[in-house]
Amino acid sequence: MKSKTLSFLFLTAIALGAGCGDDGDDAAGGSGGSGGSGGTPRTFDAYPANLCVGEKQAAAGAFCEAALDAWASFQTVRDETTREETIGRAEETLVEAWSAAEASAAESSANCSDLAQGADEVSAQIGAEVANLATRYVDTDADPSSEDATCAAALLGSAGDLCAALLDAESVHLRSLDEDPEGATLAEARTTALDAFETAFADSTGSDCALEVISDEISEPIVDLAGSVVRDTVVAPGLDDSQYTTLSPGPTDYLGRTYTPQCVQGSEYRYFARRGSENKLLIYYQGGGACWNGLTCGIPTCRAQPNDNLDEFAAEGFFDLSDERNPFRNWNVVFVTYCSCDIHFGDASVTYDEDEEPTQHLGFHNAKVVEKWAREHFLNPEVVFVTGSSAGAYGAWFHGPLLHDVWPASQMHILADAGNGVITEDFLENEFSVWNFVPNLADVPGTVEAITEGGGMPAYSEAVATAFPNTNWAHYTAFYDGSPGGQSGFYNVMLNDGSPAGTALWWEAVCEFGDLALQQSEQTFAAVPENYRYYFGSGTEHTVFRFPKVYTDTAGGVPLLVDWVTAMLNSGPDDKDPAWANVLCEDCGVLLESDPRPAPLQPPFIEDGPITEVVCD
């Protein structure tokens, strides 16, 4: 008889859950917990969907154990009818537990049945694997009174104990993520379960047992089965993995509040999601400008309707999921569309003109509805990468802290693409409040003061990066981010008393914008050097995430953005990849062919032979 301990590397491999210028266009929550991203501990009440799926996992483990016990009894009492009746009763128990868990979640306004496996699918999956194990690795034709039959029965009983223990461990972990953010308790429970199996295996296969089977031939299929059950309960198996699914929510109850998702002009809100092959989640907040008074909202200077689909918008750059260079190609994706003109954080219905309908700045409502859906369909990702472009960069920066309470055991990364927060003091003091921003800010020291006491983006960034030290935070921008819908365009509006005409002369503000953006990033890095980085590329192109240049652009001596983002992903709380370093272009004024420029050229844009560049005093 041979015996071999299942390797730690194999265990690690199967572990799930341990641990207007939009993108170039010119046009918890509430549950608390410091989790895997550090910070001050907060009161954590397990989210109902997590409780529901935890109950499902435990019920699946009980069914797995019962099925293996039925096959174990069959080894010494060859009665197929009794075996199948026993498994049938266990299946009924599974169905009842599954339904009860879903009903309990629904009573708390949570959903753990949408796009999920049914109890019948899970029982069929487990039943098939159990039958395969029982007939492949033990001798079902042996004399039921022989030592071999007794040995086979003991082995299958031990396999049942292992299956139940592994799924119980996952169940406990999912229902108390804040208590085990690093997955240490889960890993210990797995190890204990496997050690117990190895001991039982050795006890069962003494000298009187002639079965030619090694321990891995029993334990590895059980470990794989448990991992499969976990994945298909925490990552919605019914979600399309070949294209984006369009989701159109109505009023939604979430964490004691009703949210009313809609666009700025009152039209229907919708968002998108697709399933990947890894238990990792990319959340992208779309950009599309902003408005904050009758003038800017009357033109408007922002996106007022959500996309009908993502076929063209999400086709290149980091959205090209067919590109082998893309670190997100196998990830689950949630795409938070934008149509509220309030950088995804508005919570106000504002009447700018008494003769007009109210402007619905309800981006916070839209984003929270998406958050609810995401946490009920991706319950415990290994990694969550939160990003967004232009107005969506601020969506990522302001919602990112709130998402730590949603996924307290996930490694978090937050990247703002072309949203550096270069604004005027007058805008911060007199215009920013129109969106009713402050009441929904993350409850960590310094965030409210950053908005109400004039600290702005540097103070806010320092506050959140300090509160969540295990999270990686980063800003990307082209140094002279231009165009009417670019950062310099909106900054020029602020410099011109809020007049939208400022966007038409966007180039007047590029030099001041670049200097201030760098100054702010350097200030933030000086305050939180452990977990904040910045990347300044050359030129004027507004946003980068969805463009091919992420794989090609080295202008101004910068590294490829794909390599920098990959290094960010490789940087854990205590071990930063050296390639995730601050990046500042050497010749930031050199324009790529696609970069925006005034026509005809206006200072500070000049031609130098075949090259157009920005030259500031």
Solvent accessible surface area in square Angstrom, and as a share of the most:
residue,aa,sasa,rsa
1,M,94,0.42
2,K,136,0.58
3,S,72,0.46
4,K,111,0.47
5,T,93,0.54
6,L,9,0.05
7,S,57,0.37
8,F,145,0.60
9,L,140,0.70
10,F,54,0.23
11,L,16,0.08
12,T,76,0.44
13,A,83,0.65
14,I,38,0.19
15,A,16,0.13
16,L,26,0.13
17,G,1,0.01
18,A,36,0.28
19,G,19,0.18
20,C,14,0.09
21,G,0,0.00
22,D,1,0.00
23,D,0,0.00
24,G,38,0.37
25,D,48,0.25
26,D,76,0.39
27,A,69,0.54
28,A,3,0.03
29,G,1,0.01
30,G,73,0.70
31,S,5,0.03
32,G,5,0.05
33,G,3,0.02
34,S,25,0.16
35,G,6,0.05
36,G,7,0.07
37,S,4,0.02
38,G,13,0.12
39,G,28,0.27
40,T,94,0.55
41,P,105,0.66
42,R,62,0.23
43,T,114,0.66
44,F,36,0.15
45,D,104,0.54
46,A,28,0.22
47,Y,9,0.03
48,P,31,0.19
49,A,0,0.00
50,N,11,0.06
51,L,78,0.39
52,C,4,0.02
53,V,5,0.03
54,G,0,0.00
55,E,80,0.36
56,K,4,0.02
57,Q,1,0.01
58,A,25,0.19
59,A,15,0.12
60,A,0,0.00
61,G,0,0.00
62,A,59,0.45
63,F,6,0.02
64,C,0,0.00
65,E,53,0.24
66,A,29,0.22
67,A,0,0.00
68,L,0,0.00
69,D,61,0.32
70,A,7,0.05
71,W,19,0.07
72,A,11,0.08
73,S,69,0.44
74,F,21,0.09
75,Q,0,0.00
76,T,52,0.30
77,V,98,0.56
78,R,80,0.29
79,D,56,0.29
80,E,106,0.48
81,T,88,0.51
82,T,72,0.42
83,R,29,0.11
84,E,89,0.40
85,E,95,0.43
86,T,42,0.24
87,I,24,0.12
88,G,29,0.28
89,R,139,0.51
90,A,15,0.12
91,E,59,0.26
92,E,109,0.49
93,T,85,0.49
94,L,3,0.01
95,V,63,0.36
96,E,118,0.53
97,A,36,0.28
98,W,7,0.03
99,S,61,0.39
100,A,63,0.48
101,A,8,0.06
102,E,47,0.21
103,A,54,0.42
104,S,68,0.44
105,A,3,0.02
106,A,65,0.51
107,E,152,0.68
108,S,65,0.42
109,S,52,0.33
110,A,5,0.04
111,N,61,0.31
112,C,7,0.04
113,S,55,0.36
114,D,60,0.31
115,L,54,0.27
116,A,39,0.30
117,Q,27,0.12
118,G,24,0.24
119,A,9,0.07
120,D,92,0.48
121,E,91,0.41
122,V,0,0.00
123,S,6,0.04
124,A,67,0.52
125,Q,50,0.22
126,I,0,0.00
127,G,21,0.20
128,A,66,0.52
129,E,49,0.22
130,V,1,0.01
131,A,33,0.26
132,N,63,0.32
133,L,1,0.00
134,A,0,0.00
135,T,75,0.44
136,R,162,0.59
137,Y,45,0.17
138,V,8,0.05
139,D,64,0.33
140,T,29,0.17
141,D,131,0.68
142,A,14,0.11
143,D,83,0.43
144,P,53,0.33
145,S,98,0.63
146,S,36,0.23
147,E,104,0.46
148,D,37,0.19
149,A,0,0.00
150,T,74,0.43
151,C,5,0.03
152,A,0,0.00
153,A,19,0.15
154,A,40,0.31
155,L,0,0.00
156,L,0,0.00
157,G,17,0.16
158,S,12,0.08
159,A,0,0.00
160,G,0,0.00
161,D,80,0.42
162,L,4,0.02
163,C,0,0.00
164,A,12,0.09
165,A,38,0.29
166,L,6,0.03
167,L,0,0.00
168,D,65,0.34
169,A,12,0.09
170,E,16,0.07
171,S,1,0.00
172,V,87,0.50
173,H,7,0.03
174,L,5,0.02
175,R,67,0.25
176,S,22,0.14
177,L,1,0.01
178,D,37,0.19
179,E,137,0.61
180,D,12,0.06
181,P,31,0.19
182,E,111,0.50
183,G,4,0.04
184,A,68,0.53
185,T,82,0.48
186,L,3,0.01
187,A,41,0.32
188,E,118,0.53
189,A,36,0.28
190,R,13,0.05
191,T,61,0.35
192,T,83,0.48
193,A,8,0.06
194,L,8,0.04
195,D,75,0.39
196,A,61,0.48
197,F,5,0.02
198,E,26,0.12
199,T,83,0.48
200,A,31,0.24
201,F,1,0.00
202,A,61,0.47
203,D,114,0.59
204,S,24,0.16
205,T,11,0.06
206,G,39,0.37
207,S,120,0.77
208,D,100,0.52
209,C,12,0.07
210,A,73,0.56
211,L,14,0.07
212,E,154,0.69
213,V,5,0.03
214,I,41,0.21
215,S,0,0.00
216,D,13,0.07
217,E,59,0.27
218,I,0,0.00
219,S,0,0.00
220,E,55,0.25
221,P,24,0.15
222,I,1,0.00
223,V,0,0.00
224,D,68,0.35
225,L,9,0.04
226,A,5,0.04
227,G,12,0.11
228,S,41,0.26
229,V,0,0.00
230,V,4,0.03
231,R,44,0.16
232,D,27,0.14
233,T,17,0.10
234,V,5,0.03
235,V,0,0.00
236,A,7,0.05
237,P,42,0.27
238,G,47,0.46
239,L,6,0.03
240,D,47,0.24
241,D,95,0.49
242,S,83,0.53
243,Q,112,0.50
244,Y,38,0.14
245,T,42,0.24
246,T,67,0.39
247,L,30,0.15
248,S,63,0.41
249,P,28,0.17
250,G,39,0.38
251,P,109,0.69
252,T,23,0.13
253,D,74,0.38
254,Y,2,0.01
255,L,80,0.40
256,G,87,0.84
257,R,87,0.32
258,T,70,0.41
259,Y,13,0.05
260,T,51,0.29
261,P,14,0.09
262,Q,44,0.20
263,C,0,0.00
264,V,10,0.06
265,Q,127,0.56
266,G,41,0.39
267,S,35,0.23
268,E,105,0.47
269,Y,1,0.00
270,R,44,0.16
271,Y,5,0.02
272,F,1,0.00
273,A,0,0.00
274,R,40,0.14
275,R,34,0.12
276,G,12,0.12
277,S,78,0.50
278,E,57,0.26
279,N,4,0.02
280,K,48,0.20
281,L,0,0.00
282,L,1,0.00
283,I,6,0.03
284,Y,0,0.00
285,Y,6,0.02
286,Q,0,0.00
287,G,0,0.00
288,G,1,0.01
289,G,5,0.05
290,A,9,0.07
291,C,1,0.01
292,W,7,0.03
293,N,33,0.17
294,G,42,0.40
295,L,114,0.57
296,T,1,0.00
297,C,24,0.14
298,G,61,0.59
299,I,109,0.55
300,P,53,0.33
301,T,12,0.07
302,C,7,0.04
303,R,41,0.15
304,A,15,0.12
305,Q,91,0.40
306,P,7,0.04
307,N,25,0.13
308,D,108,0.56
309,N,77,0.40
310,L,6,0.03
311,D,113,0.59
312,E,157,0.70
313,F,18,0.07
314,A,11,0.09
315,A,46,0.36
316,E,89,0.40
317,G,2,0.02
318,F,0,0.00
319,F,6,0.03
320,D,38,0.20
321,L,34,0.17
322,S,95,0.61
323,D,23,0.12
324,E,131,0.59
325,R,133,0.48
326,N,0,0.00
327,P,28,0.17
328,F,0,0.00
329,R,81,0.29
330,N,55,0.28
331,W,9,0.03
332,N,1,0.00
333,V,1,0.00
334,V,0,0.00
335,F,0,0.00
336,V,2,0.01
337,T,1,0.01
338,Y,1,0.00
339,C,0,0.00
340,S,1,0.01
341,C,0,0.00
342,D,0,0.00
343,I,15,0.07
344,H,2,0.01
345,F,0,0.00
346,G,0,0.00
347,D,21,0.11
348,A,20,0.15
349,S,69,0.44
350,V,26,0.15
351,T,79,0.46
352,Y,60,0.23
353,D,66,0.34
354,E,159,0.71
355,D,122,0.63
356,E,112,0.50
357,E,148,0.66
358,P,52,0.33
359,T,20,0.12
360,Q,33,0.15
361,H,0,0.00
362,L,14,0.07
363,G,1,0.01
364,F,9,0.04
365,H,15,0.07
366,N,3,0.01
367,A,3,0.02
368,K,12,0.05
369,V,6,0.03
370,V,3,0.02
371,E,9,0.04
372,K,21,0.09
373,W,26,0.09
374,A,1,0.01
375,R,6,0.02
376,E,13,0.06
377,H,7,0.03
378,F,1,0.00
379,L,5,0.02
380,N,5,0.02
381,P,1,0.00
382,E,49,0.22
383,V,24,0.14
384,V,0,0.00
385,F,0,0.00
386,V,0,0.00
387,T,0,0.00
388,G,0,0.00
389,S,0,0.00
390,S,9,0.06
391,A,5,0.04
392,G,0,0.00
393,A,0,0.00
394,Y,36,0.14
395,G,0,0.00
396,A,0,0.00
397,W,1,0.00
398,F,6,0.02
399,H,1,0.01
400,G,0,0.00
401,P,2,0.01
402,L,24,0.12
403,L,2,0.01
404,H,1,0.00
405,D,15,0.08
406,V,5,0.03
407,W,1,0.00
408,P,2,0.01
409,A,1,0.01
410,S,1,0.01
411,Q,34,0.15
412,M,0,0.00
413,H,1,0.00
414,I,0,0.00
415,L,3,0.01
416,A,0,0.00
417,D,0,0.00
418,A,2,0.01
419,G,0,0.00
420,N,4,0.02
421,G,5,0.05
422,V,10,0.06
423,I,50,0.26
424,T,22,0.13
425,E,121,0.54
426,D,82,0.43
427,F,10,0.04
428,L,16,0.08
429,E,106,0.48
430,N,93,0.48
431,E,46,0.21
432,F,13,0.05
433,S,82,0.53
434,V,36,0.20
435,W,5,0.02
436,N,57,0.29
437,F,2,0.01
438,V,47,0.27
439,P,96,0.60
440,N,21,0.11
441,L,16,0.08
442,A,5,0.04
443,D,130,0.67
444,V,15,0.08
445,P,113,0.71
446,G,26,0.25
447,T,1,0.01
448,V,60,0.35
449,E,80,0.36
450,A,2,0.01
451,I,18,0.09
452,T,83,0.48
453,E,132,0.59
454,G,44,0.43
455,G,34,0.33
456,G,9,0.09
457,M,17,0.08
458,P,14,0.09
459,A,34,0.26
460,Y,1,0.00
461,S,1,0.01
462,E,75,0.34
463,A,11,0.08
464,V,0,0.00
465,A,2,0.01
466,T,84,0.49
467,A,15,0.11
468,F,1,0.01
469,P,62,0.39
470,N,36,0.19
471,T,0,0.00
472,N,0,0.00
473,W,0,0.00
474,A,0,0.00
475,H,6,0.03
476,Y,8,0.03
477,T,1,0.00
478,A,0,0.00
479,F,14,0.06
480,Y,21,0.08
481,D,0,0.00
482,G,0,0.00
483,S,8,0.05
484,P,52,0.33
485,G,2,0.01
486,G,1,0.01
487,Q,18,0.08
488,S,0,0.00
489,G,0,0.00
490,F,27,0.11
491,Y,9,0.03
492,N,4,0.02
493,V,2,0.01
494,M,29,0.13
495,L,74,0.37
496,N,64,0.33
497,D,144,0.75
498,G,8,0.08
499,S,37,0.24
500,P,14,0.09
501,A,68,0.53
502,G,3,0.03
503,T,22,0.13
504,A,62,0.48
505,L,81,0.40
506,W,12,0.04
507,W,40,0.14
508,E,105,0.47
509,A,1,0.01
510,V,0,0.00
511,C,31,0.19
512,E,79,0.35
513,F,0,0.00
514,G,0,0.00
515,D,89,0.46
516,L,51,0.25
517,A,0,0.00
518,L,28,0.14
519,Q,106,0.47
520,Q,32,0.14
521,S,3,0.02
522,E,80,0.36
523,Q,98,0.43
524,T,5,0.03
525,F,63,0.26
526,A,81,0.63
527,A,44,0.34
528,V,9,0.05
529,P,53,0.33
530,E,117,0.52
531,N,3,0.02
532,Y,0,0.00
533,R,28,0.10
534,Y,21,0.08
535,Y,5,0.02
536,F,1,0.00
537,G,3,0.03
538,S,2,0.02
539,G,0,0.00
540,T,0,0.00
541,E,25,0.11
542,H,6,0.03
543,T,2,0.01
544,V,5,0.03
545,F,2,0.01
546,R,31,0.11
547,F,39,0.16
548,P,63,0.40
549,K,22,0.09
550,V,0,0.00
551,Y,13,0.05
552,T,91,0.53
553,D,18,0.10
554,T,72,0.42
555,A,23,0.18
556,G,17,0.17
557,G,56,0.54
558,V,6,0.03
559,P,58,0.37
560,L,49,0.24
561,L,6,0.03
562,V,11,0.06
563,D,78,0.41
564,W,2,0.01
565,V,0,0.00
566,T,48,0.28
567,A,3,0.02
568,M,0,0.00
569,L,35,0.18
570,N,95,0.49
571,S,1,0.00
572,G,21,0.21
573,P,49,0.31
574,D,144,0.75
575,D,108,0.56
576,K,48,0.20
577,D,36,0.19
578,P,124,0.78
579,A,61,0.48
580,W,3,0.01
581,A,46,0.36
582,N,47,0.24
583,V,15,0.09
584,L,83,0.41
585,C,6,0.04
586,E,151,0.68
587,D,70,0.36
588,C,18,0.11
589,G,5,0.05
590,V,37,0.21
591,L,16,0.08
592,L,49,0.24
593,E,174,0.78
594,S,79,0.51
595,D,5,0.02
596,P,36,0.23
597,R,82,0.30
598,P,5,0.03
599,A,99,0.77
600,P,106,0.67
601,L,54,0.27
602,Q,63,0.28
603,P,109,0.69
604,P,22,0.14
605,F,5,0.02
606,I,75,0.38
607,E,123,0.55
608,D,85,0.44
609,G,63,0.60
610,P,139,0.87
611,I,82,0.41
612,T,14,0.08
613,E,29,0.13
614,V,8,0.05
615,V,74,0.43
616,C,41,0.24
617,D,195,1.01
